[in-house]
């Protein structure tokens, strides 16, 4: 039974794969959302809910339907 458990080197490999997956998530989800929030006039840290499973959906809906502060001073802005 004890022989079926992964050893130290297997755990290092597993943690390395997990770390690469987390880094890929940050690169593919958080950084683009960070730039969108910054360009829209929201605090860029508002993109951090992209790391939470349901936070990403809530954030995308908020960005879709909120009034963007960056557009408030643009010509043709209607409230």
C-alpha positions as CSV (number, residue, x, y, z in Angstrom):
1,X,0.0,0.0,0.0
2,X,2.8,2.4,0.9
3,X,4.5,1.7,-2.5
4,X,1.6,3.3,-4.3
5,X,2.2,6.8,-2.8
6,X,4.3,9.2,-4.8
7,X,7.8,9.9,-3.6
8,X,9.6,13.2,-3.1
9,X,10.6,13.6,-6.8
10,X,7.1,12.8,-8.0
11,X,5.7,15.5,-5.7
12,X,8.2,18.0,-7.1
13,X,7.0,17.1,-10.7
14,X,3.4,17.4,-9.6
15,X,3.9,20.8,-8.0
16,X,5.9,22.0,-11.0
17,X,3.0,21.1,-13.3
18,X,0.6,22.8,-11.0
19,X,2.8,25.9,-10.9
20,X,3.0,26.0,-14.8
21,X,-0.8,25.7,-14.9
22,X,-1.3,28.5,-12.5
23,X,1.2,30.7,-14.4
24,X,-0.7,30.0,-17.7
25,X,-3.9,31.0,-16.0
26,X,-2.4,34.3,-14.9
27,X,-1.0,35.0,-18.3
28,X,-4.1,34.1,-20.2
29,X,-6.8,35.5,-17.9
30,X,-5.6,38.0,-15.4
31,X,-3.1,40.1,-17.4
32,X,-5.5,40.9,-20.3
33,X,-8.3,41.7,-17.8
34,X,-5.8,43.9,-15.9
35,X,-5.2,45.9,-19.1
36,X,-9.0,46.1,-19.8
37,X,-9.7,47.4,-16.3
38,X,-6.9,50.0,-16.5
39,X,-8.1,51.3,-19.9
40,X,-11.7,51.4,-18.8
41,X,-10.8,53.6,-15.8
42,X,-11.3,51.0,-13.1
43,X,-8.6,49.9,-10.6
44,X,-6.5,47.3,-12.3
45,X,-6.5,45.1,-9.2
46,X,-10.2,44.6,-10.0
47,X,-9.0,41.8,-12.4
48,X,-7.9,39.5,-9.5
49,X,-11.4,37.8,-9.2
50,X,-10.4,36.2,-12.5
51,X,-8.6,33.7,-10.3
52,X,-11.8,32.7,-8.5
53,X,-14.0,30.2,-10.4
54,X,-17.2,32.3,-10.4
55,X,-15.5,35.6,-9.9
56,X,-14.5,35.7,-13.6
57,X,-18.1,35.5,-14.7
58,X,-19.2,38.2,-12.3
59,X,-16.3,40.5,-13.3
60,X,-17.0,40.1,-17.0
61,X,-20.7,40.9,-16.5
62,X,-19.8,43.9,-14.4
63,X,-17.4,45.2,-17.1
64,X,-20.0,44.7,-19.8
65,X,-22.8,46.6,-18.1
66,X,-21.1,49.2,-15.9
67,X,-20.5,52.8,-16.9
68,X,-16.8,53.1,-17.6
69,X,-15.1,56.0,-15.9
70,X,-12.8,56.5,-18.8
71,X,-15.7,57.3,-21.1
72,X,-17.4,59.8,-18.8
73,X,-15.5,62.8,-20.2
74,X,-15.7,61.7,-23.8
75,X,-17.8,63.6,-26.3
76,X,-21.2,62.0,-27.0
77,X,-21.3,60.3,-23.6
78,X,-24.9,59.8,-22.5
79,X,-25.9,58.7,-19.0
